[in-house]
């Protein structure tokens, strides 16, 4: 904590935010609030998200909403998402849907999913499918990139250890094949 506090006192927003998180995890809510507020007042969107979460944990919903709004204005999608959920709980559907549509444009997976749920519940099945697809495709792309990264990592380790490639060749090729089929299926689903 010493170094975080030293940098936080020098105005480092990231350290102020991180120090607030550490105090939150230590259940020192007074200092958590102090440091998160300091970072949030320095226009750190992540700190706005974190202090909003602190206030939700302390059952101070109106304070949480204030900081989620500020974080939303600063461009933090997680603030936008939490604000949309709170608006939906308060039956402020128009405001919530507006936020979900902004999240859809940025490809926020959970925002796309919730917008899909809302559209489906209101009988807009075509729109619901479109919103679901965007969220799923982003998750799928990230998964495929993870698989490709794993394959490259395994091949690099094999090269370092001078392990015969034939021993792991089949599982790697099978994984690549499955990932390719899934990616191609998703592409055709999106474009049909």
N, C-alpha and C positions, 0 to 999 in steps of 0.2 A: 504493500500500500504506500510505502514511503515515496517511491519514484513516481507512482501515479499522482499522488497528491502534490509532489513538487512540480510536475509538469502542469497539473490542473491549475495550480496557483499562478502559473505563468500564462494562463489563458488558452491552453491546448484543449479544444472542444472534445476531441476524441478521448483524451485522458479524463476529462470531466465526466463524460458519458460513462466510460468504463469504470471509473471510481464509483459512480452512482450505482451501477449494476452490481459491483462487488459488495457495496453496503446493503443493497437490496437482498442479495443472496445470504448475507450475514444477518439478515432480519433487522438491520439498523436502519429503519425507515426514515428517521429524521435526517441522517446524513445522506441517504439515498436521494431523498427529495431535494436536499440542498444542492447536490452536485448535478443531478439531472436537470433541475430548474435552471441552474447556471448555464449548462450547455444548451438547453432549449432556448433560453433567452439570447444565446449567441447564434440562433438560427440553425441549429443542428437538427435536421429532420429525424434522425435515428434517436436522438435524445427525447424528442417529442413523443415518439412511439414508446420509448421505454418509460417515460414518466406517466404517459397515459396508462400503460400496463400497471405501473405502481399504484396509481389512483384506483384502477379497477380492482386490484387486489385489496386495497384498503376500503373498498365500497364507496368511493367518492366519484361516482359516475359523471357528474357535471364537470368536475375538474378534468377528468379523463377526456371528455368530449372537447373541452377547450384546447387541450394539447394535441389531440388527434386532428382537430381542425387546422391548427397551426402547422402541424407536420404535413397535412394534406396540401396546404398552400405552398409549403416548401418542396413539394414533389415526392414525398415519401409514400410509396404505394401501400405499405403495411398500415400506416395511419389511415389512409383512405379506406382500406379494407375493414379495419376495426370500426371506423366511423359508419360505414355502410351497414355493418351488422347491428350496431346500436340504433341507427335510424330505423332499420327494419323492425327491431324489437319495440320501438316506440310508435310503430305504424306510420312512419314517415316514408312511405313507399316511393314516392316520386324522388325524394332526395337520395334514398338508398340506390334506386335503379340508375340514377344519374351517375353516382359514384361507381357502381358496378360496370356501367358502360365505359367509363374512363379506364377502369382496370382492364376491361376487355381489349381496348385499343393498345394497351401496353403489354398484353399477353399474360397478365397475372392469372395463374392457374386457378386459384381458389375463387378469385373474383369471377372468372369465366364460368366456373361450376355453379356458383351461387346465382348468377344471372340466368344460367340455364334452368336451374331449379325454379326460379321465379317465373320464367316464361312458360315452363311446362305446367306449373300450378295454375297459370292463368290461361291455359289452352293454346298458347302460341308455340306449337310443337316444332314448326320449321325453324323459328328463331332459337328455340331451346337447343335443337340439334347443332345449329351453327355455333352457339356459345360453348356447348360441351366439347365440340370437336377442337376448337382452338385451344382450350385448356389441356385436353388430352394430347394433342399433337406436340405441344411444348414439352410436356412431361416425357413423351415418347422420344423426342429428339434428344433430350438430356440423357435419357437412359441409353440410347444408342451411342452417344458420344462417350458415355461411361464404359460401355462394352468395348468400343474401339480402343479407348485409353487403356483398359485392362489388357487387351490383346497385345498392344504395343509394349506395355510394361512387362508382360510375361516373356515376350520375345527378347526384350532387352536383358532380362535376368538370365534367360537361357543362353544368350550370347556371352554374357559375362562369365557364367559358370561352364561354358562350353558343353552344355547338355545337348544331346542329339535332338534335333527338332522333331524327328518322327514320333517321339514319345508323346508330345503334346499337340502334334499337328492336327489329329482328328478332332479332339474336343474344341480346339480353337476354330477350326473350319466350321464345325457344326454350330457353334455359337454365332459366328459371323453370318452363316446362312440364315439362321432363325432371325437374327436382328435385321437382315436385309429384307426378308419376307415381311416382317412386321412393318418396317419402314415403307416398303412399296405398297402394302395394303393400305396403310394410313394415307399415303399420297393419293392413291386412286379413290379412296373414300372421300377425301377432301375435294378432289377435282371432278367428281361425278355428280 
